[in-house]
Amino acid sequence: MGTDTIRKIIADAKREETRSGALQRYFGEQLPELELRLLLPKTRPAQKLVRFVEQYIDYVPDFIDSATTISRRTEAYAYAAPFLHIAEDYFLTPPDDLSQASGLLALLDESFLAQRLLEEVNERHNHHFQQPLLPVDMMRANIIVHHLIGDELANRLDSLVDHTVQRLVDREHLFQQQRYAGFQPQQAAASAWQELPCLSSNADVELRLSAELSLSRA
């Protein structure tokens, strides 16, 4: 696994952002558009958006490492491994059709690809075993990032994830073989779940989808 390399790339991008402030300026320029879709913090919204993005990106190697550990313990690694390797490749060797952005903005695109693929792995594991591979819901954060990078690019990246998943569906029989063999992953996963990194959101980043506000007022 290349998560050590991913973490180094992330650290370099964070140092560059500290020096240049490029992503914070970008979000500052995009605030009028983002406020139509997201409920942003009232104070220092651009700065807190950068913090949210850093957390989102940081979780990529954490998720990959955790999914690798848990899938090995639950004997689901033979199925999960191709997805995990591709999630790494999205980050280490981005597809050609990604934007020409640099720094944290570029890593946000790559992280969205990786996180969406991991979300698909989680959902498929849950479908077959009635239990997620990682006990964390990535959908909400992924929807927020969808809005941060824009519909056009996010939809193209979603299509790429869908294409990747379809190329790997022939490995579904591995799940079926394990199910027919009476494999039960619950006990194997329980101890591994205790070793997951902290995945809670930073309290300073109070991002909510506008739709959530509408529902809360209904």
C-alpha positions as MATLAB code, in Angstrom:
seq = 'MGTDTIRKIIADAKREETRSGALQRYFGEQLPELELRLLLPKTRPAQKLVRFVEQYIDYVPDFIDSATTISRRTEAYAYAAPFLHIAEDYFLTPPDDLSQASGLLALLDESFLAQRLLEEVNERHNHHFQQPLLPVDMMRANIIVHHLIGDELANRLDSLVDHTVQRLVDREHLFQQQRYAGFQPQQAAASAWQELPCLSSNADVELRLSAELSLSRA';
ca = [
       0.000    0.000    0.000;
       1.196    3.519   -0.812;
      -0.486    5.381    2.011;
       2.855    6.651    3.317;
       3.429    8.319   -0.039;
      -0.109    9.721    0.014;
       0.474   11.211    3.465;
       3.688   12.852    2.256;
       1.876   14.373   -0.722;
      -0.814   15.701    1.617;
       1.749   17.162    4.024;
       3.517   18.942    1.144;
       0.212   20.388   -0.090;
      -0.684   21.632    3.390;
       2.663   23.384    3.712;
       2.110   25.002    0.325;
      -1.357   26.175    1.392;
       0.099   27.664    4.591;
       2.600   29.569    2.473;
       0.310   30.662   -0.363;
      -3.254   30.634    0.996;
      -4.404   29.699   -2.514;
      -7.321   27.468   -1.525;
      -8.592   29.920    1.077;
      -8.581   32.696   -1.534;
     -10.351   30.415   -3.995;
     -13.109   29.628   -1.500;
     -13.354   33.302   -0.642;
     -14.107   34.035   -4.280;
     -16.617   31.182   -4.484;
     -18.566   32.035   -1.303;
     -21.583   33.641   -3.061;
     -22.113   30.486   -5.136;
     -21.388   28.085   -2.279;
     -23.847   29.862    0.016;
     -26.625   28.902   -2.403;
     -25.932   25.216   -1.729;
     -24.298   24.976    1.689;
     -24.851   26.485    5.110;
     -21.425   27.897    5.813;
     -19.991   29.011    9.161;
     -20.798   32.641    9.906;
     -17.219   33.496   10.920;
     -14.162   32.870    8.738;
     -16.069   30.576    6.320;
     -13.253   30.291    3.772;
     -10.730   29.385    6.462;
     -13.056   26.747    7.917;
     -13.738   25.347    4.472;
      -9.994   24.817    4.090;
      -9.964   22.995    7.433;
     -12.856   20.804    6.288;
     -11.000   19.994    3.062;
      -7.816   19.108    4.966;
      -9.747   16.685    7.159;
     -11.508   15.160    4.166;
      -8.196   14.623    2.390;
      -6.494   13.300    5.533;
      -9.123   10.575    5.833;
      -8.167    8.984    2.499;
      -5.026    7.168    3.725;
      -6.722    6.497    7.083;
      -9.705    4.891    5.369;
      -7.506    2.844    3.053;
      -5.354    1.568    5.920;
      -8.398    0.776    8.067;
     -10.266   -0.930    5.237;
      -7.168   -2.992    4.461;
      -6.792   -4.104    8.084;
     -10.470   -4.898    8.571;
     -10.909   -6.677    5.243;
      -7.928   -8.912    6.035;
      -9.406   -9.815    9.407;
     -12.841  -10.464    7.946;
     -11.434  -12.450    5.010;
     -12.950   -9.968    2.557;
      -9.569   -8.686    1.363;
      -9.606  -10.686   -1.878;
     -12.653   -8.690   -2.919;
     -11.719   -5.327   -1.382;
      -8.064   -5.209   -2.482;
      -8.646   -4.144   -6.128;
     -10.889   -1.283   -4.980;
      -8.351   -0.174   -2.376;
      -5.495   -0.243   -4.881;
      -7.500    1.809   -7.364;
      -8.378    4.314   -4.617;
      -4.632    4.735   -4.080;
      -3.999    5.049   -7.807;
      -6.613    7.784   -8.072;
      -4.489    9.733   -5.617;
      -0.987    8.779   -6.761;
      -1.685    8.774  -10.516;
      -4.724   11.006  -11.120;
      -6.793   10.413  -14.269;
      -5.986   12.648  -17.208;
      -9.428   14.251  -17.223;
      -8.984   15.848  -13.809;
      -8.637   19.616  -13.694;
      -5.218   21.187  -13.869;
      -5.520   22.548  -10.332;
      -2.619   22.237   -7.911;
      -2.102   22.018   -4.160;
      -5.007   21.152   -1.873;
      -7.562   21.907   -4.595;
      -6.063   19.203   -6.807;
      -5.938   16.769   -3.877;
      -9.609   17.502   -3.172;
     -10.529   16.196   -6.638;
      -8.414   13.085   -6.140;
      -9.750   12.548   -2.629;
     -13.316   12.766   -3.905;
     -12.561    9.977   -6.363;
     -10.989    7.812   -3.670;
     -13.689    8.506   -1.093;
     -16.497    7.809   -3.557;
     -14.909    4.503   -4.506;
     -14.500    3.556   -0.842;
     -18.141    4.502   -0.302;
     -19.109    2.044   -3.035;
     -16.996   -0.694   -1.433;
     -18.682   -0.015    1.901;
     -22.140   -0.235    0.373;
     -21.415   -3.495   -1.433;
     -19.897   -5.055    1.687;
     -22.997   -3.994    3.609;
     -25.254   -5.477    0.917;
     -23.581   -8.875    1.091;
     -22.798   -9.132    4.797;
     -25.444   -6.805    6.292;
     -22.566   -4.893    7.845;
     -20.354   -2.120    6.417;
     -16.651   -2.679    5.981;
     -16.031    0.668    7.703;
     -18.591    1.835   10.280;
     -18.722    5.394    8.967;
     -21.130    7.135    6.601;
     -19.136    8.960    3.940;
     -22.140   10.038    1.865;
     -22.761   13.387    3.558;
     -19.142   14.549    3.309;
     -18.989   13.390   -0.305;
     -22.112   15.392   -1.182;
     -20.606   18.496    0.411;
     -17.396   18.028   -1.581;
     -19.503   17.500   -4.704;
     -20.713   21.072   -4.220;
     -17.238   22.391   -3.417;
     -15.723   21.113   -6.668;
     -18.797   21.886   -8.776;
     -21.450   19.789  -10.506;
     -19.680   19.427  -13.850;
     -16.444   17.974  -12.467;
     -18.129   16.018   -9.658;
     -20.499   14.341  -12.120;
     -17.587   13.365  -14.373;
     -15.735   11.906  -11.396;
     -18.856   10.034  -10.261;
     -19.113    8.532  -13.735;
     -15.494    7.429  -13.522;
     -16.175    5.734  -10.177;
     -19.246    4.005  -11.620;
     -17.179    2.755  -14.562;
     -14.490    1.459  -12.208;
     -17.029   -0.391  -10.081;
     -18.589   -2.000  -13.141;
     -15.190   -3.280  -14.247;
     -14.808   -5.064  -10.911;
     -18.268   -6.549  -10.485;
     -17.076   -9.904  -11.788;
     -15.448  -10.340   -8.373;
     -18.884  -10.471   -6.751;
     -18.675  -14.270   -6.767;
     -16.035  -14.028   -4.028;
     -18.649  -12.595   -1.715;
     -21.115  -15.308   -2.697;
     -18.570  -18.064   -2.011;
     -17.897  -16.686    1.453;
     -21.609  -16.432    2.207;
     -22.287  -19.986    1.089;
     -19.395  -21.169    3.242;
     -21.164  -19.727    6.280;
     -18.668  -16.896    6.751;
     -19.777  -14.382    9.406;
     -17.622  -11.226    9.570;
     -19.202   -9.610   12.615;
     -16.875  -10.947   15.284;
     -13.777  -10.567   13.128;
     -14.560   -6.923   12.434;
     -15.553   -5.881   15.946;
     -12.050   -5.615   17.402;
     -10.666   -3.968   14.264;
     -13.328   -1.260   14.427;
     -11.959   -0.170   17.792;
      -8.667    0.703   16.079;
     -10.129    3.104   13.510;
      -8.758    6.658   13.575;
     -10.982    9.381   14.918;
     -13.455   10.134   12.136;
     -15.568   12.758   13.874;
     -15.973   16.117   12.161;
     -14.205   19.182   13.475;
     -16.712   21.140   15.559;
     -15.510   24.381   13.962;
     -16.710   23.269   10.529;
     -20.487   23.551   10.704;
     -21.305   22.562    7.151;
     -24.821   21.395    6.410;
     -26.613   20.872    3.162;
     -29.263   23.478    2.509;
     -31.774   20.650    2.060;
     -31.179   19.620    5.674;
     -32.243   23.074    6.838;
     -35.429   22.843    4.780;
     -36.260   19.476    6.339;
     -35.571   20.748    9.860;
     -38.003   23.630    9.303;
     -40.736   21.428    7.880;
];
